[in-house]
Amino acid sequence: MAKPILYDFFATWCGPCRIQGPILEEVGKKFGDSVEIKKVDVDQHMDLAEKYSIRVVPTLIIEKDGSVVQMLEGVTDGRTLENLLRPLVG
């Protein structure tokens, strides 16, 4: 069973994205190698943004075994992310 992937769709010009970044760093520290966090700049990777129908940044997508488990638009707090990721780990 593969570990969950947390995609962070962001843009360098996006103010709320700068708020989301440190939250993801903290979540990453708590979960370590059990969760993969991938940052995706929507201006650099329009193909991925289109694939996942990203319309708002920041948008977080949690994927497990190739399926989207959760899509969150706007800034998401650490506790919410931890509660969503915990059941998917191990």
C-alpha positions as CSV (number, residue, x, y, z in Angstrom):
1,M,0.0,0.0,0.0
2,A,1.5,3.3,-1.1
3,K,1.9,6.3,1.2
4,P,-0.5,9.2,0.8
5,I,0.5,12.1,-1.4
6,L,-0.4,15.7,-0.4
7,Y,-0.3,18.0,-3.4
8,D,0.0,21.7,-2.6
9,F,-1.1,23.7,-5.7
10,F,0.1,27.2,-5.2
11,A,1.3,30.3,-7.0
12,T,4.3,32.6,-6.1
13,W,2.0,35.7,-6.3
14,C,-0.6,34.2,-3.9
15,G,-0.7,35.7,-0.4
16,P,-2.7,32.8,1.2
17,C,-0.3,30.4,-0.4
18,R,2.5,31.9,1.7
19,I,0.4,31.2,4.8
20,Q,-0.2,27.6,3.8
21,G,3.5,26.9,3.2
22,P,4.6,26.9,6.9
23,I,1.5,24.9,7.9
24,L,2.5,22.2,5.4
25,E,6.1,22.2,6.8
26,E,4.8,21.5,10.3
27,V,2.5,18.7,9.0
28,G,5.5,17.3,7.1
29,K,7.6,17.2,10.2
30,K,4.9,15.4,12.2
31,F,4.4,12.7,9.6
32,G,8.0,12.4,8.3
33,D,8.4,9.9,5.5
34,S,4.9,8.4,5.9
35,V,3.4,11.2,3.8
36,E,4.8,12.6,0.6
37,I,4.2,16.4,0.1
38,K,4.6,17.7,-3.4
39,K,4.5,21.5,-4.1
40,V,3.0,22.3,-7.5
41,D,3.4,25.9,-8.9
42,V,0.3,26.2,-11.1
43,D,2.0,28.8,-13.3
44,Q,4.8,26.3,-14.0
45,H,2.7,23.1,-14.2
46,M,-0.5,24.1,-15.9
47,D,-1.0,20.5,-17.1
48,L,-1.3,19.2,-13.6
49,A,-3.5,22.1,-12.5
50,E,-5.8,21.3,-15.4
51,K,-5.7,17.5,-14.7
52,Y,-7.0,18.2,-11.1
53,S,-9.3,21.1,-12.2
54,I,-7.6,23.6,-10.0
55,R,-9.5,26.9,-10.0
56,V,-8.3,28.4,-6.6
57,V,-4.9,28.6,-5.0
58,P,-4.0,27.3,-2.6
59,T,-5.7,24.0,-3.2
60,L,-4.6,20.9,-1.4
61,I,-5.3,17.4,-2.8
62,I,-4.7,14.3,-0.8
63,E,-4.3,11.2,-3.0
64,K,-3.9,7.6,-1.9
65,D,-3.3,4.6,-4.2
66,G,-3.9,6.8,-7.2
67,S,-7.3,8.1,-6.1
68,V,-8.2,11.6,-4.8
69,V,-9.3,11.2,-1.2
70,Q,-9.8,14.9,-0.4
71,M,-9.7,18.3,-2.2
72,L,-9.4,21.4,0.0
73,E,-9.6,25.0,-1.4
74,G,-8.1,27.9,0.5
75,V,-5.8,27.9,3.5
76,T,-6.3,24.7,5.5
77,D,-5.1,24.4,9.1
78,G,-2.7,21.8,10.4
79,R,-5.1,20.0,12.7
80,T,-7.6,19.4,9.8
81,L,-4.8,18.1,7.6
82,E,-3.5,15.8,10.4
83,N,-7.0,14.4,11.0
84,L,-7.4,13.7,7.2
85,L,-3.9,12.1,6.8
86,R,-3.7,10.0,10.0
87,P,-6.2,7.3,8.8
88,L,-4.3,7.0,5.5
89,V,-0.9,6.4,7.0
90,G,0.4,2.8,7.5
